[in-house]
């Protein structure tokens, strides 16, 4: 008897949450009773670079031409041409200020780079253009009010 064909027989499947080895914090929540240590792994992003998938935790990743960029909420932006080698990552100095939940977007058709960020109590999403060589802001920050409690809830 012939075995039924399965296209998934040699593939691996993963589900969330993955038990990944990454930084563990012990935050005291603003001076209150210290919390138990916890893993910081929110807002994952995946970027395809050089035909491979790269997963980042609590960061935004983006490929521009032959370099991979990673940005963290503290405003730090790092870049590399060889992401598998930890010592190849270099920080771009004096880039952006602290941003909550940053997201980089590179518009290939225009060559323009944008940064959006939010995660604030005022309900705004901020967007501004970055110089793709220096990663510094060019122009004013646009604030988009996305809260509409009457129509969309909180």
C-alpha positions in Angstrom: 0.0 0.0 0.0 1.3 3.4 -1.0 1.8 6.0 1.8 -0.3 9.2 1.5 1.8 12.2 0.3 2.3 14.9 2.8 3.9 18.2 1.7 4.7 19.1 5.3 6.6 15.9 6.2 10.0 17.5 6.1 9.1 21.0 7.3 9.3 22.3 10.9 6.4 24.2 12.4 6.7 26.7 15.2 4.1 28.3 17.3 3.9 31.3 19.6 5.3 31.6 22.2 8.7 30.3 21.4 11.0 29.7 24.3 13.8 31.9 23.0 16.9 32.8 25.0 16.9 36.6 25.3 17.2 39.4 27.9 15.4 39.2 31.2 14.4 42.3 33.2 13.4 42.9 36.7 11.4 46.1 36.5 10.1 47.8 39.7 7.2 49.5 37.9 8.0 53.0 38.9 9.0 52.4 42.5 6.2 50.0 43.4 6.7 46.5 44.7 9.4 44.9 42.5 8.0 42.5 40.0 9.3 39.1 39.3 11.9 38.9 36.5 10.3 38.8 33.0 11.3 38.4 29.4 11.0 41.4 27.2 9.8 40.1 23.8 7.0 42.3 22.6 6.5 43.6 19.1 8.4 41.0 17.1 9.4 41.8 13.6 10.8 39.7 10.8 12.8 41.0 7.9 14.0 39.0 4.8 17.6 40.0 4.1 20.0 38.2 1.7 17.3 35.4 1.2 17.2 34.6 4.9 14.7 35.5 7.6 15.8 37.5 10.6 13.6 37.8 13.7 13.9 40.7 16.1 12.3 41.2 19.5 11.1 44.6 20.6 12.7 46.3 17.6 11.9 47.3 14.0 14.0 45.9 11.2 14.4 47.0 7.6 16.6 46.3 4.7 17.8 49.2 2.5 19.9 48.0 -0.4 22.7 45.9 0.9 22.4 46.8 4.6 20.1 45.6 7.4 18.9 48.2 10.0 17.4 47.6 13.4 15.8 50.3 15.6 14.9 50.1 19.2 12.5 52.3 21.2 15.4 54.1 22.9 16.1 55.6 19.4 19.2 53.5 18.8 19.7 52.5 15.2 22.2 49.8 14.3 23.2 48.6 10.8 25.2 45.7 9.2 25.9 44.0 6.0 26.5 40.7 7.7 23.8 40.2 10.4 24.9 36.7 11.4 28.0 38.1 13.0 27.2 40.0 16.2 30.4 42.1 16.1 29.5 43.4 12.6 26.6 45.6 13.9 27.5 49.3 14.3 25.4 52.0 15.9 24.6 55.0 13.9 25.4 57.9 16.3 23.0 60.7 17.1 20.1 59.3 15.2 16.6 59.7 16.8 15.2 60.5 20.1 13.3 57.9 22.2 10.3 56.6 20.4 7.5 54.3 21.5 6.9 51.4 19.2 9.0 52.7 16.2 8.4 51.4 12.7 10.7 52.2 9.8 9.4 52.3 6.2 11.5 52.6 3.1 9.6 53.6 0.0 11.7 52.0 -2.8 9.8 53.9 -5.5 10.8 57.3 -4.1 14.0 56.4 -2.1 12.5 58.1 0.9 12.7 56.7 4.5 10.0 57.3 7.1 9.7 56.7 10.8 6.4 56.3 12.6 6.0 55.9 16.3 3.3 56.0 18.9 2.7 54.2 22.3 1.7 57.4 24.1 -1.2 58.4 26.3 -2.2 61.3 23.9 -3.5 58.9 21.2 -1.3 60.2 18.4 0.9 58.5 15.9 3.9 60.5 14.8 5.5 60.3 11.4 8.6 62.0 10.0 11.1 61.5 7.3 14.6 60.4 8.0 17.7 61.0 5.9 18.6 57.4 4.8 22.4 58.0 5.1 22.4 59.7 8.6 19.1 58.4 10.0 18.5 61.9 11.3 15.1 63.6 11.1 14.4 65.9 8.1 11.5 68.2 8.5 8.8 68.5 11.0 7.0 65.7 12.9 3.4 65.1 11.7 1.0 64.0 14.4 -2.0 61.9 13.3 -4.8 61.6 15.8 -6.1 58.1 15.6 -8.2 57.9 18.8 -11.9 58.0 18.3 -13.5 56.6 21.4 -17.0 57.4 20.3 -16.7 55.3 17.1 -13.9 52.8 17.8 -13.8 52.3 21.5 -10.6 52.8 23.6 
